[in-house]
Amino acid sequence: MGESFKTLIRPAGTFSLGEGRKTSIRPAGSFSLGEGRKTSIRAAGTFSLGESRKTSIRPAGTFSHGEGRKTLIRPAGTFSLGESRKTSIRAYCIMNPRGTMFHLLDCLGYELNDEQDRSRFIDMATSRLSVLQIGAWEYLSYRSKQGPEIYFGKEVLEKANSFSVHFHSFTSQELLLTERFPDPESAPEGLFEARTANGENLYYGEDGAEGEGERQHTTRDSMPLVFKPPNFHWYDHISLPARAQVQLAAFPKEIQLFPPGSAFPMPGKESEQKLRFYASPIGVHLVEEGVFHPILEFGGMITALSVYTNELSKKLVYVATVQTVGLTMDVLIPVDMTPLAPAPGMLVRATCWLTGRIKEVYPAEPQENALSWVFLQQTRAAGTFYHDLGEKKPMLGFWDELTLQREPDNAYDPRTVAILTSDGDMLGYIPRDRNQDIAALLDAGEQMHARLIFKFLQDSSQEYILRVYTRSSIRL
């Protein structure tokens, strides 16, 4: 069958960067960047950028960019965007523990090179902000129809601020959510720890023994990883552990593309075996040392490709759907990030900042007596203006269960279906153009409920989006 392909998972240890180079993962201490250079990971302190340059990481203070330039970091406070305008956005770039910067907005195609660019960006983002309140937290978000999402978070009482990004798409995969980690230096934000699914890996295998002529499939264990969700506290009501459908987006700090059919050499066995996929969940170990950076280093394959033009800079950005060790993610590749144009079938090696949107949640393990539910439709809640929940509005969170109740005597619509919170408060109604099937199923005795997946609150405006589930025991 030709060369043998394997998948290498090392949560802690060393992994190959190609051509005999290795990287040692140490959550605290130093590791090699090649040619004798080392980087010391310290949540607060200094680390080397090479050639005696150092960067001091201070939760509130300054750090050097070289040549005397400094940037002021204020987790809680403001900084100028020109013309005396200020914002509570903490930063546009996030410093990773290797001493280089993940230009998150650059990966989305935004080019903020001067005060004018930044001013245009803020004008665009703030003109279309949506507001999400959950408990003591408030998140302002800008969502482009092309996929980029930008989030500004703050704590109402403590005035802690945050900045995060994401890219939305229709890809998703099942992960086991195991733990949540609030970021102590950026209170509105945090990370989720998750594990990939066990099972047969269909994308690699070992050649059969000589004479057998049959490929022997291998299996992989689950791999831990951490990702940063937008609107972290929006997911506070999820009980962990839980299985979830999660859409992952990867923002590369560095990326390499290889022609189809290539492979990565395994460390120390370059002449014997080849490596098709590998992953190193560096972020898991960093969190253990108090560094809340969702970093994943991996090698994988592009299985699909799309492209969009940034609405502000008009820059071309590729969105590569990449499969690696138990993961499918959307990797953002600006046109000038790599000399090769990405294409399906090409291999990718990258170090990325990983974000993820949780789309759907279900129990971690099947329960013998638990009911099974089938998704019926996604819809909004109508009539919310007339049923204001008052102080209870901010307390509604992602995946809260909602009751569907018929009102056959309603004077305006005999098919009316009311939406109630778990406390029995009226939230609104299923829209008239979407309630026919739901009303008929409820009248026939079907068990149904809904789950909240989106909330927008601003002054008197309320918007809720929910997913409706049925037992699917009755056919209309």
Residue, then its C-alpha position, 0 to 999 in steps of 0.5 A: m500500500g506504499e508508505s505507512f501513515k500514522t497519527l501521532i498524539r503527544p499531549a506532553g513530550t516532543f513532536s516533530l516540526g519536520e526535517g528532524r526538528k523537535t519541540s518539547i512541550r513544557p507548560a512551565g520552563s523553557f523549550s527550544l525554538g530551534e538554533g539554541r533559542k529558548t522561550s521561558i513561559r511565565a504568566a507574569g515575567t519575561f521571556s526571550l524573543g531572540e537576540s537578547r530582546k525580551t518582553s515583559i508580560r504584565p496583566a496591567g502595564t506595558f510590554s515592549h515591541g522592540e526599538g523602544r515601542k510599547t503597548l499599554i495593556r489594561p484588562a479593565g480600562t480604556f485606550s484611545l482609537g484616535e480623535s479622543r475616542k475611547t473603547s473598552i476593547r482590551a487589545y487587538c492582538i493577543m500575545n502568546p507564550r512563545g513571544t509572538m503575536f496572534h494577529l487575530l483580526d489580521c486572520l479575518g482580513y482586517e488591516l489596522n495599520d494606523e489610526q485611520d484604519r482603526s477608526r474605520f473599523i470601530d465605526m463599522a463594528t459599533s454601527r451594527l452591535s448586538v447586545l447580550q446580557i447574562g447575569a452580571w455580564e454584558y457582551l457586545s458583538y459585531r457579526s459579519k454575514q461573511g463569517p467574522e465575529i468580534y466580541f467586546g465583553k464587560e462585567v457590569l459591576e467590576k468594569a472588567n473588559s475583554f476582546s475576542v473573535h470567532f468565525h462562524s460556518f456550518t461545520s461542526q463536530e461532537l466533543l465531550l465538554t469536561e470543564r470550564f476555566p474562567d480567565p482570572e486576568s479577563a473576567p468576561e472570558g474563559l476557556f472550555e476543556a473538551r475531549t475528542a471522540n474515541g473510535e476508528n480513525l478513517y484517515y490513516g492506517e498501517d500496512g498489513a504484515e508482509g504477505e497479508g496484503e490487507r491494511q490493518h485499521t488502527t484506533r485512536d484515543s480521545m485527545p484533550l484540548v481547550f477552545k475559547p467560546p464567544n460570550f463565555h458566560w452565555y454558556d454558564h447554565i450548561s451542566l458538565p460533562a456534556r456532549a456538544q456539537v461545536q464549530l471550531a475556528a483556527f486563527p494561525k500564527e504560522i502555517q505551512l501548506f504541502p502538496p497533496g500526497s505529502a506527509f510529515p516525517m516522524p521524529g527519529k524515523e524519517s526513513e521508515q515511517k511517515l506522519r499524515f496527521y498529528a496534534s499537540p494540545i499545547g493550550v491544555h498544559l498552559v492552562e495548568e500553569g495559569v496561562f489561558h491561551p487556547i493554542l493547538e499545534f497540528g498537521g492535517m488535510i484540507t477537505a473543503l475550501s471557500v473564500y470571502t473578501n473582507e468587507l472593510s479591507k477588501k482582502l481575500v481570505y481562504v477558509a479551509t476546512v481541515q481534518t486532523v486528529g479527531l477534529t474538524m475545524d475552519v482554518l483562516i488563511p489570508v491570501d498573503m499568509t502563505p506562498l501557496a494557494p490552498a486547495p482540497g487535498m493539501l496538507v497543513r501544518a499550523t500553530c493556531w489560536l482555537t475558538g469554538r461556538i457551542k451549537e447543541v448539547y446532549p447528555a455525556e452518556p446515554q441514560e436508560n430511562a431518558l427520553s430521546w428528542v428529535f430536532l424539528q425546527q429553529t425559530r424566533a419568539a414573537g410578541t416579546f414586546y408585550h411580555d417583558l420578563g423584567e429583571k429575569k431577562p438577563m438570567l436566561g442562558f444558552w440551552d435553557e429549557l422552554t415549555l411550549q403550551r397551546e392556546p386554542d382559544n386565542a382570539y387572534d390565532p387558533r393555532t397559537v403556541a405560547i413559549l414559557t420559561s422554566d418558571g412559567d413566565m410568558l416569553g412570547y409565541i411561536p410565529r404564526d407562519r411557523n406554528q402550524d405543525i407544532a400546534a397540530l403535534l401538541d393537539a395530538g398529544e406529542q411531547m415537545h419542548a424548546r431550547l434557547i440558543f440566542k438572546f438579544l437585549q437592548d433597552s426595550s428590544q428583546e429577541y430570542i431564537l430557539r430550537v424546537y424538539t419533539r419525541s417524534s412519536i406521532r406522525l401528522 
